[in-house]
Amino acid sequence: MAHQNPDHDDFIHSEEFLHHLMRRQLRLSVACAAAFLILLFGLPLANYFVPDIMAQRVGGFTLTWLILGVLFFPFVWIIARIFITRSMALEEAEVQLAAEGNEKRKA
């Protein structure tokens, strides 16, 4: 099986394309990680700074236990869904950008 080297004029293998792609992926990852960390550390901080509000009963639970026991995983699922959706959109946009870049280089 012969290994074919990529065309050196191929935009998708250029440093410019890869740098742009990695920068956008990093920005998305940092945003999702920040949202998760706010969620993770927000609950203990809310318990510390506003204990009266967090001790209120909602649906038979204190607000703390409602967030921790019932809402924490749906919040994480929402963050994951946003990450996956935006990641797929990012990939589609990069494919389109690569196709346009290849057309410009060939012209």
LINBELTA-V690825 format. One record per backbone hydrogen bond with DSSP energy under -1.0 kcal/mol. CO is the residue of the C=O (numbers start at 1). NH is the residue of the N-H. Records with the same first field share a line. If there is no record, write none. Layout:
# LINBELTA-V690825
CO: NH, NH
This chain:
# LINBELTA-V690825
7: 10
10: 13
11: 14
14: 18
15: 19
16: 20
17: 21
18: 22
19: 23
20: 24
21: 25
22: 26
23: 27
24: 28
25: 29
26: 30
27: 31
28: 32
29: 33
30: 34
31: 35
32: 36
33: 37
34: 38
35: 39
36: 40
37: 41
38: 42
39: 43
41: 45
42: 46
43: 47
44: 48
45: 49
46: 50
50: 54
51: 55
53: 56
54: 64
56: 63
58: 61
61: 58
62: 66
63: 67
64: 68
65: 69
66: 70, 71
67: 72
71: 75
72: 76
73: 77
74: 78
75: 79
76: 80
77: 81
78: 82
79: 83
80: 84
81: 85
82: 86
83: 87
84: 88
85: 89
86: 90
87: 91
88: 92
89: 93
90: 94
91: 95
92: 96
93: 97
94: 98
95: 99
96: 100
97: 101
98: 102
99: 103
100: 104
101: 105
102: 106
103: 107
